C-alpha cells in the first residue's frame, strides 16, 4: 500500500515569478535532485502563482 503524502502549501500568498523559480530550486542540494529522482521531494507541495 502506498502512503499518500500530506498536502501542504509551501508559500503563503501568491508567488511572483522570481519566488516561483526560487521554490522550484529549493531542493537543489538534495542528492535525489541531482540524480533526477526528485518527484518524492515535491510530492504533496503546492503554491499559487499569478502570471
C-alpha positions, 0 to 999 in steps of 0.5 A: 500500500502506498502512503499518500503524502500530506498536502501542504502549501509551501508559500503563503500568498501568491508567488511572483515569478522570481519566488516561483523559480526560487521554490522550484530550486529549493531542493537543489542540494538534495542528492535525489535532485541531482540524480533526477529522482526528485518527484518524492521531494515535491510530492504533496507541495503546492503554491499559487502563482499569478502570471 
